[in-house]
Amino acid sequence: MCLSIPGKVISVDGDKAIVSVGGTEYETSLQLLEDVKIDDYVLIHTGFAIQKLDEEEALETLRLFNEMEESNKKEEEEE
C-alpha cells in the first residue's frame, strides 16, 4: 500500500519546496509538477510532490488522517 499526504508549501527554491504537514516541515521535490507557489497544497509521496490539491480537499484529508490516528490510540489503550 502506498501512502501520500497533503502538505502546504511554505517556500519554493527552484525545483525544491519546504512543505508543512501538521506543523512539521519537509523538503520536497517539485520535479513532477509545474507552477507550484507558496500556500499551494501538494500531495507528497516518497519526497516528491505528485499532485496539486485544492485547500478544502487537503484539509479534509488531513482531518481524516487525524481521526484515524485518534481511533488507533483508543484501540491501543483498550488492549
Buried (B, 14 or more C-beta within 10 A) or exposed (E): EEEBBBBBBEEBEEEEBBBEBEEEEEEBBBEEBEEBEEEBBBBBBEEBBBBBBEEEEBBEBBEEBEEEEEEEEEEEEEE
